């Protein structure tokens, strides 16, 4: 417990979290501080490239083991199953319609890549190593949750055509996945030598860029909370705080069964605990346009993301390291 | 100067639906249109802005078509098939153009 509190305190006072808090506070206070859309996209491209590249370099240094395939499969299963748990919880805890509950559930099966990036940064700062291929697992966990949500809808008697080839392409080839997986393969192919060539660009500035990006995420989350907090009824809010804990426990079980390292288990917990706010919202707007976007965007970005960033990550890291012995 | 009657159709729609809309317009032989970014606004879900957003789920775009009046019904049928279930606004206004052969 002492270790968890210590890690949580260190995390809360890190520049990364404080930058997010600044953005959140500025937006809630109605400051005119904003990050231009193009700048935010550039920051996200940088972070995805850097994290993918470093993951690939790690795999090239340590090689591939049989766990890679199993971990990918576990990630896909988790992404498909978590929405079912989320859906049941939502039906019990809230009065959301079946459509809204399914749309929210999809977000909680998929992943937040920014939470993943922040977690890897915390692990690096703490000197905890993790499997480089967790980047590929993150990419694999983006889409299955969407199919689970659509299956939940079809069980309710809706037989409408929700998916088409364009949507499939947009989900599987969305820019974040292409960049993350592409950078992973570049890092894998070029290894330590490749990293040495560009480390001054993708290693040294990484945390500073992450701070700016989280400042922006804080602003976006704060604006969402300010404009749409009326959707956060007590049951919905409680779900946004409870579901990441349940997801992280599922991730913990999977990570331990797979025999991942402490850092790997922590990342599996983070991936299972996080909720998407880029890929899934876009897919839901196409496939389930009748679902209320205010609910799933506010829950995912305004409740679960800040929870994971501030308290969740140190908790997951501490539990993972305690359970794996380091 | 000689001017010609035309219809200006403005379709404000979710950014994620842009390519579907423009493909439907092309299939309806509406080959000329302009896509404009929308910076922000306010609707039934409250106020929103594109500032700092990295996803396309919460953004809107505006597709503007200027066409001959006789093409209007075909355009609206094509557009309605896409926008029917989605957030957005379709407006039509009369306008005049200088070079009719271009529309």
Interface residues (C-beta under 8 A of the other chain):
Chain A: X34 X35 X36 X37 X40 X41 X44 X166 X170 X216 X217 X219 X220 X223 X227 X228 X277 X278 X279 X281 X282 X284 X285 X286 X289 X290 X292 X293 X294 X297
Chain B: X14 X16 X17 X19 X20 X45 X46 X47 X48 X49 X50 X51 X52 X53 X54 X55 X56 X57 X58 X85 X86 X87
